[in-house]
Amino acid sequence: MRAVVLGYGGMGCAGLEALLESGYSVQALFTHTDDPAESQWYPSVAELAARKDIPVFAPDDINTPLWINRIRQLDPQILFSFYYRKMLCPEIL
């Protein structure tokens, strides 16, 4: 099943790993850039996705026509969100 993952931090890593172990075809990961004010004690879902050859995107605003169309072009059958910090617009959902 084709999936797009929206995730961040340890929860994002756990979710992405579970999907890959379950046989999902992850088309892309959407995440956040790290906040320099936060200490990074958590694993990076972006690094995990890159190691698995999954395209990684970190848009400032995922709810713009550019990213809505990009997700549409990926043609996911399902979206997963694991600690993604922003609300998604109805066009993405």
TAJO-V871406 format. One record per residue. RES is the residue in one small letter. PHI is phi in radians with two decimals (999 if undefined). PSI is psi in whole degrees, 0 to 359 (none if undefined). Layout:
BEGIN
RES/PHI/PSI
RES/PHI/PSI
END
This chain:
BEGIN
m/999/133
r/-1.38/128
a/-2.29/150
v/-2.00/134
v/-1.95/135
l/-2.00/119
g/-2.79/169
y/-2.76/149
g/1.08/202
g/-1.07/321
m/-1.13/321
g/-1.09/318
c/-1.10/313
a/-1.07/316
g/-1.14/314
l/-1.10/315
e/-1.06/318
a/-1.11/319
l/-1.13/315
l/-1.12/319
e/-1.13/332
s/-1.52/359
g/1.62/10
y/-1.18/146
s/-1.69/99
v/-1.45/115
q/-1.37/329
a/-2.96/157
l/-2.03/131
f/-1.92/129
t/-2.48/190
h/-2.01/151
t/-1.26/149
d/-1.21/142
d/-1.43/121
p/-1.07/342
a/-1.40/346
e/-1.66/141
s/-1.37/141
q/-1.65/81
w/-1.69/0
y/-1.92/155
p/-1.24/159
s/-1.71/116
v/-1.19/330
a/-1.13/318
e/-1.16/319
l/-1.06/312
a/-1.07/317
a/-1.07/320
r/-1.11/333
k/-1.66/10
d/1.06/35
i/-1.74/128
p/-1.03/138
v/-2.08/132
f/-2.25/142
a/-2.35/68
p/-1.25/147
d/-1.12/323
d/-2.41/106
i/-1.25/343
n/-1.55/30
t/-1.81/160
p/-0.94/323
l/-0.99/310
w/-1.38/327
i/-1.05/315
n/-1.18/323
r/-1.08/315
i/-1.12/319
r/-1.05/319
q/-1.16/330
l/-1.20/340
d/0.95/52
p/-1.25/150
q/-1.52/340
i/-2.71/148
l/-1.93/139
f/-2.11/139
s/-2.17/121
f/-2.17/94
y/1.07/36
y/-1.36/130
r/-1.53/0
k/-2.12/149
m/-1.29/147
l/-1.78/141
c/-1.28/160
p/-1.01/328
e/-1.10/327
i/-1.35/316
l/-1.17/none
END
